Amino acid sequence: MKKNFYYMAIALLAVCLSLAGCNRNKSNEQIAVSDKEKITLVTTTNIQDSGLLDFLLPAFASERGWEVDVLAVDSLAALEMGREGKADVLLVNTRADELKFVEDDYGIIRFDVMDNYGVILVNPTLHPHINAEGGYDFVNWIISDSAQHLIGQYGIKEFGGALFTPNADANFQ
């Protein structure tokens, strides 16, 4: 009888340990999935302070389903964060530096968005951990007609005139 109890206790312990291991793996998978549902946008403090992103990002989240973590720094610091793989997408305003960033393969695409601002998708080949799918989706969205319309509307109600002039190059697929 003691022998049967011993085997039952071992079997119960094995089941409990395997279930605990399953839960731990499942929660790690859930964390990975939630990370994939977010993108990191590094932009300038001017864009952040203007309120434009507070106006645009809810529409992006609603239309495309991505959450966006925004980090605001100056343009050169944003480009450096892109070089280091600390961003999925950049929205910056130093065109010559942006073009060099892409030429040096740190970014794979760059489009004009508004005024003197460009959007750049960071190169996922150099930084495989970035959310290239989300970044691609953001770039495609911000140069779309609907986002360009929103950019052109921002500030009209609040300030009596648009704060930014949309000028996206073209859509890409």
C-alpha positions in Angstrom: 0.0 0.0 0.0 2.9 2.3 0.8 4.3 1.5 -2.6 1.1 2.5 -4.3 0.9 5.8 -2.4 4.5 6.6 -3.3 3.8 6.1 -7.0 0.6 8.1 -6.8 2.5 10.9 -5.1 5.2 10.9 -7.7 2.6 10.9 -10.5 0.7 13.8 -8.9 3.9 15.7 -8.5 4.8 15.1 -12.1 1.4 16.3 -13.3 1.6 19.5 -11.1 5.1 20.3 -12.3 4.2 19.8 -15.9 1.1 22.0 -15.5 3.2 24.7 -13.8 5.6 24.5 -16.7 2.8 24.8 -19.2 1.4 27.9 -17.5 4.8 29.6 -17.4 5.4 28.9 -21.1 1.9 30.1 -22.0 2.4 33.4 -20.2 5.7 33.9 -21.9 3.9 33.4 -25.3 1.3 35.9 -24.2 4.0 38.4 -23.4 5.6 37.8 -26.8 2.3 38.3 -28.6 1.6 41.5 -26.7 5.0 42.9 -27.7 4.2 42.2 -31.3 1.0 44.2 -31.0 3.1 47.4 -30.2 5.4 49.5 -32.3 8.0 51.9 -31.1 7.9 55.3 -32.8 10.8 57.7 -32.1 10.0 61.2 -33.2 11.0 64.8 -32.3 9.9 66.7 -29.2 8.3 69.2 -31.6 5.9 66.6 -33.0 5.2 65.2 -29.6 4.6 68.7 -28.0 2.4 69.8 -30.9 -0.3 67.2 -29.9 -0.4 65.8 -33.5 0.3 62.2 -32.3 -2.4 62.4 -29.7 -4.7 63.3 -32.6 -3.3 60.7 -35.1 -2.5 57.6 -33.1 -6.0 56.7 -31.9 -7.1 56.6 -35.6 -4.1 54.4 -36.4 -4.8 52.1 -33.5 -8.5 51.9 -34.5 -7.8 51.3 -38.2 -4.8 49.0 -37.9 -4.9 47.5 -34.4 -1.4 48.5 -33.3 -0.5 50.3 -30.0 2.3 52.8 -30.4 4.9 53.6 -27.8 6.3 57.1 -28.5 9.7 58.3 -27.6 10.4 62.0 -28.2 14.0 63.3 -28.7 15.7 65.5 -31.2 16.1 64.2 -34.8 19.7 63.2 -34.6 19.1 61.3 -31.3 16.1 59.6 -33.0 18.3 58.5 -35.9 20.9 57.2 -33.4 18.2 55.2 -31.7 17.2 53.8 -35.1 20.9 52.8 -35.7 20.9 51.0 -32.4 17.6 49.2 -33.1 15.7 51.0 -30.3 12.9 52.0 -32.7 10.7 50.3 -35.3 9.8 53.6 -37.0 11.2 57.1 -37.0 9.4 60.4 -37.7 12.1 63.1 -38.0 13.0 66.3 -39.8 16.6 66.2 -41.0 16.2 65.2 -44.6 19.9 64.9 -45.5 20.5 62.8 -42.4 17.5 60.7 -43.1 18.6 59.9 -46.6 22.1 59.0 -45.3 20.5 56.8 -42.7 18.7 54.8 -45.5 21.7 54.9 -47.8 23.8 53.3 -45.0 21.1 50.6 -44.7 20.0 51.5 -41.2 16.5 52.2 -42.7 14.9 50.4 -45.6 12.4 53.0 -46.7 11.8 56.7 -46.3 8.8 58.8 -47.3 7.9 62.5 -46.9 5.0 62.8 -44.6 4.4 66.5 -43.9 6.3 69.8 -44.1 9.9 68.8 -43.6 9.2 65.5 -41.8 9.9 62.1 -43.1 9.0 58.6 -41.9 11.6 55.8 -41.9 11.2 52.1 -41.3 14.2 50.8 -39.4 16.0 47.9 -41.2 14.9 44.6 -39.6 17.8 42.8 -41.2 20.2 44.7 -38.9 17.8 44.4 -36.0 15.6 41.3 -36.2 14.0 42.0 -32.9 12.1 45.1 -34.1 8.5 44.9 -35.1 8.9 45.2 -38.9 5.3 44.3 -39.6 4.0 47.0 -37.3 6.5 49.5 -38.5 5.6 48.8 -42.1 2.0 49.1 -41.3 2.5 52.5 -39.6 4.5 53.8 -42.6 1.9 52.6 -45.1 -0.8 54.2 -42.9 0.8 57.6 -42.3 1.3 58.2 -46.0 -2.2 57.0 -46.9 -4.9 59.4 -48.0 -6.8 59.0 -44.7 -3.9 59.8 -42.5 -2.7 62.6 -44.8 -6.2 64.1 -44.5 -6.1 63.9 -40.7 -2.7 65.6 -40.7 -4.1 68.4 -42.8 -7.0 68.8 -40.5 -5.0 69.0 -37.3 -5.2 72.4 -35.7 -8.1 73.8 -37.6 -10.6 73.5 -34.8 -8.1 74.2 -32.0 -6.1 77.0 -33.6 -8.1 78.2 -36.6 -5.7 76.8 -39.1 -3.8 73.6 -40.0 -0.5 73.2 -38.2 1.0 70.8 -40.7 0.9 70.5 -44.5 0.6 66.8 -45.6 2.9 65.8 -48.4 3.3 62.1 -48.5 5.3 60.8 -51.5 3.0 57.9 -52.5 1.5 54.8 -51.0 3.3 51.5 -51.1 2.1 48.0 -50.5 
